[in-house]
Amino acid sequence: MVSTQAEILRKSIENLIDAKIQDVLARPGGLDRLLAHRRSGVASFDIRNAERRLEQTLSEILSLEGVYSGDD
């Protein structure tokens, strides 16, 4: 169970990293956009979507942890 959760979390993190790399490399000014995102939180749709999926994955993993540990 833990290895499955770790794999799902790893894939979610990799998707976010891939989205950021793709954004940096795909268009001119990508590095400036990435730095602006770090400062202001404004990001492209693909990065926001990958962040949302990572947050959902974390929520699902944490809610499953509560179920399996007996915390209700």
C-alpha positions in Angstrom: 0.0 0.0 0.0 2.7 2.5 1.0 4.8 1.7 -2.2 1.7 2.3 -4.3 1.1 5.7 -2.6 4.7 6.6 -3.0 4.6 5.7 -6.7 1.4 7.8 -7.3 2.9 10.7 -5.4 6.2 10.4 -7.4 4.3 10.5 -10.7 2.3 13.5 -9.6 5.5 15.4 -8.6 7.1 14.4 -11.9 4.1 15.7 -13.8 4.5 19.1 -12.1 8.2 19.2 -12.9 7.5 18.2 -16.5 4.9 20.9 -16.9 7.4 23.5 -15.5 10.2 22.3 -17.8 7.9 22.3 -20.8 6.8 25.8 -20.1 10.4 27.1 -19.7 11.6 25.4 -22.9 8.5 25.8 -25.1 8.3 29.6 -25.4 10.7 32.5 -25.3 10.9 34.1 -21.8 10.2 30.8 -20.1 12.7 31.2 -17.3 11.3 34.7 -16.6 7.8 33.2 -16.4 9.0 30.5 -14.0 10.7 33.1 -11.8 7.6 35.3 -11.8 5.5 32.3 -10.8 7.8 31.7 -7.8 7.3 35.4 -6.8 3.7 36.0 -7.6 2.0 32.6 -7.9 0.8 33.3 -11.4 1.4 30.4 -13.7 0.3 28.9 -17.0 -2.7 26.7 -17.3 -0.6 23.5 -17.6 1.4 24.3 -14.4 -1.8 25.2 -12.5 -3.4 22.0 -13.6 -0.3 19.9 -12.6 -0.3 21.7 -9.2 -4.0 20.9 -8.8 -3.5 17.3 -9.6 -0.6 17.1 -7.0 -2.8 18.7 -4.4 -5.6 16.2 -5.2 -3.1 13.3 -4.9 -1.8 14.5 -1.6 -5.4 14.9 -0.3 -6.3 11.4 -1.4 -3.2 9.9 0.2 -3.7 11.7 3.4 -7.4 10.8 3.6 -6.5 7.1 3.0 -3.9 7.4 5.8 -6.6 8.5 8.1 -8.8 5.5 7.2 -6.0 3.0 7.6 -4.7 4.4 10.8 -8.1 4.4 12.4 -8.4 8.2 12.6 -12.0 9.1 11.8 
